[in-house]
């Protein structure tokens, strides 16, 4: 998602700030959540040990996505505008997947993992980022494919779904393949098919079990269930380090983008010395707590409650097929964020931060239009 300064951009931003000052328009719980998150991020600069990193993180992860959210909430007035944004997200996902596959089969953009496994990295420095971003996109593509929409849009959903699914398989992102995407596929299938979902759930469970059994035969995945070594071992150790950091500073946390320095300087456990470059705690709640303290966790919880209340309330009204597809895709993408975020990054990555506020804006705007 790219923003270029232009007169139109400035005009939309100006209308957004006038929206905030217009007493005739009531801010929603989601709006207040985003405002509180940006405000707490700015306040956290007061106790950050490295202000330079904190200021950059504040701008890239909170202020700029917050401005995007402001423009989205005040400038997108109809379903067509939301549709363009989601189509743009799916085009971005297809582009990431397509570039990744071309590079992969051309012998480039590859990371060698355990047992010599070759992992697709696409435009990212890590294959896990491929799984994180495409995991946010796949629920929308699946919602398009399953909903009673026009043939062109359903084909678009099926095509992007297949392309992104293949790319995720070659990325070999365990968090995406075994946690984030299955959770998202399950919620999208259940919400879209409703009473017909029982058979789909049974089928998904069977396919998931078969895929997991096959994956365990490969060195890359065979060590996932072993917390005594490999990736799982370092995940557990970084969680322990993050909990110790939280115990030392539970109210304020350490500030934005301060984890790496603190982890290296004091909190890295002796037997985890082989992974000294971890910049986040690989868990969504631990990440918010370390960066923003207990206030960050409470604000994130507030946002989640507001998101799901608004989304489920609108879902129960049985909206038209296109609105339902956008709404269900947003819920599936948020489930992916929460599920995959249990073991990896979640919000504080430049592209994921924009997708996060996009999901909030989609549900907020659909609820307002309803």
DADADA-V943979 format. One record per residue. N is the residue number from 1. PHI is phi in degrees with one decimal (999 if undefined). BURIAL is b if it has 24 or more other C-alpha atoms within 12 Angstrom, else e. D_LAST is the distance of its C-alpha to the last C-alpha in whole Angstrom. Layout:
BEGIN
n=N phi=PHI burial=BURIAL d_last=D_LAST
n=N phi=PHI burial=BURIAL d_last=D_LAST
END
This chain:
BEGIN
n=1 phi=999 burial=e d_last=27
n=2 phi=-118.0 burial=e d_last=29
n=3 phi=-119.5 burial=e d_last=29
n=4 phi=-111.2 burial=e d_last=31
n=5 phi=-58.4 burial=e d_last=32
n=6 phi=-158.8 burial=e d_last=31
n=7 phi=-57.8 burial=e d_last=31
n=8 phi=-65.0 burial=e d_last=27
n=9 phi=-61.2 burial=e d_last=27
n=10 phi=-63.3 burial=e d_last=28
n=11 phi=-65.5 burial=e d_last=26
n=12 phi=-66.5 burial=b d_last=23
n=13 phi=-63.9 burial=b d_last=24
n=14 phi=-63.1 burial=e d_last=25
n=15 phi=-63.9 burial=e d_last=22
n=16 phi=-63.5 burial=b d_last=21
n=17 phi=-67.9 burial=e d_last=24
n=18 phi=-66.4 burial=e d_last=23
n=19 phi=-61.0 burial=e d_last=19
n=20 phi=-64.4 burial=e d_last=21
n=21 phi=-90.7 burial=e d_last=23
n=22 phi=-87.5 burial=e d_last=21
n=23 phi=-68.8 burial=e d_last=21
n=24 phi=-78.3 burial=e d_last=18
n=25 phi=-111.4 burial=e d_last=16
n=26 phi=-89.0 burial=e d_last=16
n=27 phi=-72.3 burial=e d_last=16
n=28 phi=-88.5 burial=b d_last=14
n=29 phi=-62.4 burial=b d_last=16
n=30 phi=-66.0 burial=b d_last=16
n=31 phi=-59.3 burial=b d_last=17
n=32 phi=-63.2 burial=b d_last=20
n=33 phi=-63.5 burial=b d_last=21
n=34 phi=-65.6 burial=b d_last=21
n=35 phi=-60.1 burial=b d_last=23
n=36 phi=-64.5 burial=b d_last=25
n=37 phi=-64.9 burial=b d_last=26
n=38 phi=-65.2 burial=b d_last=28
n=39 phi=-63.7 burial=e d_last=29
n=40 phi=-66.1 burial=b d_last=31
n=41 phi=-60.9 burial=b d_last=32
n=42 phi=-65.7 burial=b d_last=34
n=43 phi=-64.3 burial=b d_last=36
n=44 phi=-66.7 burial=b d_last=37
n=45 phi=-62.3 burial=b d_last=39
n=46 phi=-65.8 burial=e d_last=41
n=47 phi=-119.2 burial=b d_last=43
n=48 phi=-74.1 burial=b d_last=42
n=49 phi=-70.6 burial=e d_last=46
n=50 phi=-119.7 burial=e d_last=45
n=51 phi=-60.1 burial=e d_last=43
n=52 phi=-59.6 burial=e d_last=43
n=53 phi=-64.0 burial=b d_last=41
n=54 phi=-65.0 burial=b d_last=39
n=55 phi=-63.8 burial=b d_last=38
n=56 phi=-62.4 burial=e d_last=38
n=57 phi=-64.3 burial=b d_last=35
n=58 phi=-60.9 burial=b d_last=33
n=59 phi=-67.5 burial=b d_last=33
n=60 phi=-77.1 burial=b d_last=32
n=61 phi=-94.8 burial=b d_last=30
n=62 phi=-124.2 burial=b d_last=28
n=63 phi=-67.9 burial=b d_last=28
n=64 phi=-65.5 burial=b d_last=28
n=65 phi=-60.7 burial=b d_last=25
n=66 phi=-63.4 burial=b d_last=24
n=67 phi=-67.8 burial=b d_last=24
n=68 phi=-59.9 burial=b d_last=22
n=69 phi=-61.9 burial=b d_last=19
n=70 phi=-61.3 burial=b d_last=19
n=71 phi=-65.1 burial=b d_last=19
n=72 phi=-60.1 burial=b d_last=17
n=73 phi=-69.6 burial=b d_last=14
n=74 phi=-104.1 burial=b d_last=16
n=75 phi=-106.5 burial=b d_last=17
n=76 phi=-89.7 burial=b d_last=14
n=77 phi=-106.2 burial=e d_last=12
n=78 phi=-143.2 burial=e d_last=10
n=79 phi=-64.0 burial=b d_last=10
n=80 phi=-61.2 burial=e d_last=14
n=81 phi=-63.4 burial=e d_last=15
n=82 phi=-63.9 burial=b d_last=14
n=83 phi=-61.7 burial=b d_last=16
n=84 phi=-62.1 burial=e d_last=19
n=85 phi=-63.7 burial=b d_last=19
n=86 phi=-68.6 burial=b d_last=19
n=87 phi=-60.7 burial=b d_last=21
n=88 phi=-63.0 burial=e d_last=23
n=89 phi=-62.4 burial=b d_last=23
n=90 phi=-68.6 burial=b d_last=24
n=91 phi=-62.1 burial=b d_last=27
n=92 phi=-62.9 burial=b d_last=28
n=93 phi=-62.4 burial=b d_last=28
n=94 phi=-64.1 burial=b d_last=30
n=95 phi=-66.4 burial=b d_last=33
n=96 phi=-59.7 burial=b d_last=33
n=97 phi=-66.8 burial=b d_last=34
n=98 phi=-64.0 burial=b d_last=36
n=99 phi=-61.7 burial=b d_last=38
n=100 phi=-60.7 burial=b d_last=39
n=101 phi=-68.6 burial=b d_last=40
n=102 phi=-63.2 burial=e d_last=42
n=103 phi=-64.9 burial=e d_last=44
n=104 phi=-61.5 burial=b d_last=44
n=105 phi=-76.9 burial=e d_last=46
n=106 phi=-95.1 burial=e d_last=48
n=107 phi=81.0 burial=e d_last=49
n=108 phi=-125.9 burial=e d_last=47
n=109 phi=58.2 burial=b d_last=44
n=110 phi=-121.3 burial=b d_last=46
n=111 phi=-111.6 burial=b d_last=46
n=112 phi=-88.9 burial=e d_last=49
n=113 phi=-110.6 burial=b d_last=48
n=114 phi=-55.8 burial=e d_last=50
n=115 phi=66.6 burial=e d_last=53
n=116 phi=79.4 burial=e d_last=52
n=117 phi=-63.9 burial=e d_last=49
n=118 phi=-98.8 burial=b d_last=47
n=119 phi=-109.8 burial=b d_last=44
n=120 phi=-71.6 burial=b d_last=41
n=121 phi=-114.4 burial=b d_last=40
n=122 phi=53.6 burial=b d_last=39
n=123 phi=-88.0 burial=b d_last=38
n=124 phi=-101.2 burial=b d_last=38
n=125 phi=-85.4 burial=e d_last=41
n=126 phi=-135.5 burial=b d_last=40
n=127 phi=-61.3 burial=b d_last=39
n=128 phi=-63.6 burial=b d_last=37
n=129 phi=-66.3 burial=b d_last=35
n=130 phi=-61.2 burial=b d_last=34
n=131 phi=-63.3 burial=b d_last=33
n=132 phi=-66.3 burial=b d_last=31
n=133 phi=-70.6 burial=b d_last=29
n=134 phi=-67.3 burial=b d_last=29
n=135 phi=-64.0 burial=b d_last=28
n=136 phi=-77.4 burial=b d_last=24
n=137 phi=-86.6 burial=b d_last=24
n=138 phi=-56.5 burial=b d_last=25
n=139 phi=-59.1 burial=b d_last=22
n=140 phi=-68.1 burial=b d_last=20
n=141 phi=-62.4 burial=b d_last=23
n=142 phi=-66.6 burial=b d_last=23
n=143 phi=-62.4 burial=b d_last=20
n=144 phi=-61.0 burial=b d_last=20
n=145 phi=-68.4 burial=b d_last=24
n=146 phi=-90.5 burial=b d_last=22
n=147 phi=-75.3 burial=b d_last=19
n=148 phi=-84.1 burial=e d_last=20
n=149 phi=-106.5 burial=e d_last=19
n=150 phi=-66.9 burial=e d_last=22
n=151 phi=-60.7 burial=e d_last=25
n=152 phi=-61.2 burial=e d_last=26
n=153 phi=-70.2 burial=b d_last=23
n=154 phi=-66.4 burial=b d_last=24
n=155 phi=-64.1 burial=e d_last=27
n=156 phi=-60.5 burial=b d_last=26
n=157 phi=-63.9 burial=b d_last=25
n=158 phi=-63.8 burial=b d_last=28
n=159 phi=-62.8 burial=b d_last=30
n=160 phi=-67.2 burial=b d_last=29
n=161 phi=-62.0 burial=b d_last=28
n=162 phi=-64.4 burial=b d_last=32
n=163 phi=-62.0 burial=b d_last=33
n=164 phi=-68.8 burial=b d_last=32
n=165 phi=-62.6 burial=b d_last=33
n=166 phi=-63.3 burial=b d_last=36
n=167 phi=-63.1 burial=b d_last=36
n=168 phi=-65.0 burial=b d_last=35
n=169 phi=-58.8 burial=b d_last=38
n=170 phi=-73.4 burial=b d_last=40
n=171 phi=-71.2 burial=b d_last=39
n=172 phi=55.4 burial=b d_last=40
n=173 phi=-77.4 burial=b d_last=38
n=174 phi=-63.8 burial=b d_last=38
n=175 phi=-61.7 burial=b d_last=35
n=176 phi=-73.9 burial=b d_last=33
n=177 phi=-73.7 burial=b d_last=35
n=178 phi=-109.1 burial=b d_last=35
n=179 phi=-127.7 burial=b d_last=32
n=180 phi=-63.9 burial=b d_last=29
n=181 phi=-70.4 burial=b d_last=29
n=182 phi=-57.5 burial=b d_last=30
n=183 phi=-63.3 burial=b d_last=27
n=184 phi=-67.1 burial=b d_last=25
n=185 phi=-61.6 burial=b d_last=26
n=186 phi=-62.8 burial=b d_last=26
n=187 phi=-67.3 burial=b d_last=22
n=188 phi=-64.9 burial=b d_last=21
n=189 phi=-64.0 burial=b d_last=23
n=190 phi=-64.2 burial=b d_last=22
n=191 phi=-70.9 burial=b d_last=19
n=192 phi=-80.0 burial=b d_last=19
n=193 phi=-82.8 burial=b d_last=22
n=194 phi=54.2 burial=e d_last=21
n=195 phi=-67.6 burial=e d_last=24
n=196 phi=-86.9 burial=e d_last=26
n=197 phi=-76.6 burial=e d_last=26
n=198 phi=-59.2 burial=e d_last=29
n=199 phi=-64.1 burial=e d_last=31
n=200 phi=-64.0 burial=b d_last=29
n=201 phi=-64.0 burial=b d_last=30
n=202 phi=-62.6 burial=e d_last=34
n=203 phi=-63.0 burial=e d_last=34
n=204 phi=-63.3 burial=b d_last=32
n=205 phi=-63.2 burial=e d_last=35
n=206 phi=-65.4 burial=e d_last=38
n=207 phi=-63.8 burial=e d_last=37
n=208 phi=-61.8 burial=e d_last=36
n=209 phi=-64.6 burial=e d_last=40
n=210 phi=-66.2 burial=e d_last=42
n=211 phi=-63.3 burial=e d_last=40
n=212 phi=-64.1 burial=e d_last=41
n=213 phi=-63.2 burial=e d_last=45
n=214 phi=-68.1 burial=e d_last=45
n=215 phi=-62.2 burial=e d_last=44
n=216 phi=-65.4 burial=e d_last=47
n=217 phi=-84.5 burial=e d_last=49
n=218 phi=-101.6 burial=e d_last=49
n=219 phi=-56.9 burial=e d_last=50
n=220 phi=-59.0 burial=b d_last=47
n=221 phi=-103.5 burial=b d_last=45
n=222 phi=-61.2 burial=e d_last=48
n=223 phi=-93.6 burial=e d_last=48
n=224 phi=-63.8 burial=b d_last=45
n=225 phi=-79.2 burial=e d_last=45
n=226 phi=-98.5 burial=e d_last=49
n=227 phi=-81.6 burial=e d_last=48
n=228 phi=-88.8 burial=e d_last=51
n=229 phi=-160.1 burial=e d_last=51
n=230 phi=71.3 burial=b d_last=49
n=231 phi=-59.4 burial=b d_last=45
n=232 phi=-62.8 burial=b d_last=45
n=233 phi=-61.3 burial=e d_last=48
n=234 phi=-70.6 burial=b d_last=46
n=235 phi=-61.8 burial=b d_last=43
n=236 phi=-61.5 burial=b d_last=44
n=237 phi=-66.3 burial=b d_last=47
n=238 phi=-71.0 burial=b d_last=44
n=239 phi=-64.2 burial=b d_last=42
n=240 phi=-63.4 burial=b d_last=45
n=241 phi=-64.1 burial=b d_last=46
n=242 phi=-64.3 burial=b d_last=42
n=243 phi=-64.2 burial=b d_last=42
n=244 phi=-67.7 burial=b d_last=46
n=245 phi=-62.0 burial=b d_last=44
n=246 phi=-65.8 burial=b d_last=41
n=247 phi=-61.8 burial=e d_last=44
n=248 phi=-76.9 burial=e d_last=46
n=249 phi=-139.1 burial=e d_last=43
n=250 phi=-71.2 burial=b d_last=40
n=251 phi=-80.8 burial=e d_last=39
n=252 phi=-102.2 burial=b d_last=39
n=253 phi=69.2 burial=b d_last=39
n=254 phi=-104.9 burial=b d_last=41
n=255 phi=101.4 burial=b d_last=39
n=256 phi=-69.0 burial=b d_last=37
n=257 phi=56.2 burial=b d_last=39
n=258 phi=-108.5 burial=b d_last=42
n=259 phi=-63.2 burial=b d_last=42
n=260 phi=-58.4 burial=b d_last=44
n=261 phi=-63.7 burial=b d_last=47
n=262 phi=-68.4 burial=b d_last=47
n=263 phi=-63.2 burial=b d_last=47
n=264 phi=-66.4 burial=b d_last=50
n=265 phi=-74.6 burial=e d_last=52
n=266 phi=-144.2 burial=e d_last=52
n=267 phi=-103.0 burial=b d_last=49
n=268 phi=-71.0 burial=b d_last=50
n=269 phi=-70.5 burial=b d_last=52
n=270 phi=-55.8 burial=e d_last=55
n=271 phi=-84.3 burial=e d_last=55
n=272 phi=-109.5 burial=b d_last=52
n=273 phi=-65.0 burial=e d_last=53
n=274 phi=-74.0 burial=e d_last=53
n=275 phi=-123.9 burial=e d_last=49
n=276 phi=-87.6 burial=b d_last=49
n=277 phi=-108.2 burial=e d_last=47
n=278 phi=-77.4 burial=b d_last=44
n=279 phi=-101.1 burial=b d_last=41
n=280 phi=-155.0 burial=b d_last=39
n=281 phi=-82.9 burial=b d_last=39
n=282 phi=60.0 burial=b d_last=37
n=283 phi=-162.0 burial=b d_last=34
n=284 phi=-63.2 burial=b d_last=31
n=285 phi=-70.4 burial=b d_last=32
n=286 phi=-62.9 burial=b d_last=35
n=287 phi=-64.8 burial=b d_last=34
n=288 phi=-61.9 burial=b d_last=32
n=289 phi=-69.5 burial=b d_last=35
n=290 phi=-65.3 burial=b d_last=38
n=291 phi=-76.6 burial=b d_last=36
n=292 phi=-124.8 burial=b d_last=34
n=293 phi=75.4 burial=b d_last=36
n=294 phi=-62.4 burial=b d_last=34
n=295 phi=-61.3 burial=b d_last=32
n=296 phi=-64.1 burial=b d_last=30
n=297 phi=-64.9 burial=b d_last=30
n=298 phi=-66.0 burial=e d_last=28
n=299 phi=-66.8 burial=b d_last=26
n=300 phi=-62.0 burial=b d_last=25
n=301 phi=-63.4 burial=b d_last=24
n=302 phi=-58.5 burial=b d_last=22
n=303 phi=-61.8 burial=b d_last=20
n=304 phi=-64.6 burial=b d_last=20
n=305 phi=-61.9 burial=e d_last=19
n=306 phi=-63.1 burial=b d_last=16
n=307 phi=-61.2 burial=b d_last=15
n=308 phi=-72.3 burial=b d_last=16
n=309 phi=-63.0 burial=e d_last=14
n=310 phi=-66.1 burial=b d_last=11
n=311 phi=-66.1 burial=b d_last=11
n=312 phi=-69.7 burial=b d_last=13
n=313 phi=-62.3 burial=e d_last=10
n=314 phi=-70.8 burial=b d_last=7
n=315 phi=-60.3 burial=b d_last=11
n=316 phi=-68.4 burial=e d_last=12
n=317 phi=-79.7 burial=e d_last=9
n=318 phi=53.3 burial=e d_last=11
n=319 phi=-69.2 burial=e d_last=9
n=320 phi=-62.3 burial=e d_last=11
n=321 phi=-59.3 burial=b d_last=14
n=322 phi=-71.0 burial=b d_last=13
n=323 phi=-61.0 burial=b d_last=10
n=324 phi=-61.8 burial=b d_last=12
n=325 phi=-63.7 burial=b d_last=15
n=326 phi=-63.2 burial=b d_last=13
n=327 phi=-65.6 burial=b d_last=12
n=328 phi=-67.0 burial=b d_last=15
n=329 phi=-61.1 burial=b d_last=17
n=330 phi=-65.3 burial=b d_last=16
n=331 phi=-66.0 burial=b d_last=17
n=332 phi=-63.4 burial=b d_last=20
n=333 phi=-66.4 burial=b d_last=21
n=334 phi=-67.7 burial=b d_last=21
n=335 phi=-61.2 burial=b d_last=23
n=336 phi=-59.9 burial=b d_last=25
n=337 phi=-57.6 burial=b d_last=25
n=338 phi=-70.5 burial=b d_last=26
n=339 phi=-71.7 burial=b d_last=29
n=340 phi=-64.8 burial=b d_last=31
n=341 phi=-67.8 burial=b d_last=30
n=342 phi=-67.3 burial=b d_last=33
n=343 phi=-127.5 burial=b d_last=36
n=344 phi=-153.5 burial=b d_last=35
n=345 phi=-71.0 burial=b d_last=33
n=346 phi=-142.9 burial=b d_last=29
n=347 phi=-118.9 burial=b d_last=28
n=348 phi=-86.0 burial=b d_last=31
n=349 phi=-133.6 burial=b d_last=32
n=350 phi=-54.2 burial=b d_last=31
n=351 phi=-73.4 burial=b d_last=29
n=352 phi=-68.4 burial=b d_last=27
n=353 phi=-64.5 burial=b d_last=26
n=354 phi=-68.2 burial=b d_last=24
n=355 phi=-64.0 burial=b d_last=22
n=356 phi=-58.4 burial=b d_last=22
n=357 phi=-71.4 burial=b d_last=20
n=358 phi=-62.2 burial=b d_last=18
n=359 phi=-61.7 burial=b d_last=17
n=360 phi=-63.0 burial=b d_last=15
n=361 phi=-66.4 burial=b d_last=14
n=362 phi=-61.5 burial=b d_last=12
n=363 phi=-66.9 burial=b d_last=10
n=364 phi=-60.4 burial=b d_last=10
n=365 phi=-72.7 burial=b d_last=9
n=366 phi=-63.1 burial=b d_last=6
n=367 phi=-66.3 burial=b d_last=5
n=368 phi=-65.3 burial=b d_last=5
n=369 phi=-64.9 burial=e d_last=4
n=370 phi=-64.8 burial=e d_last=0
END
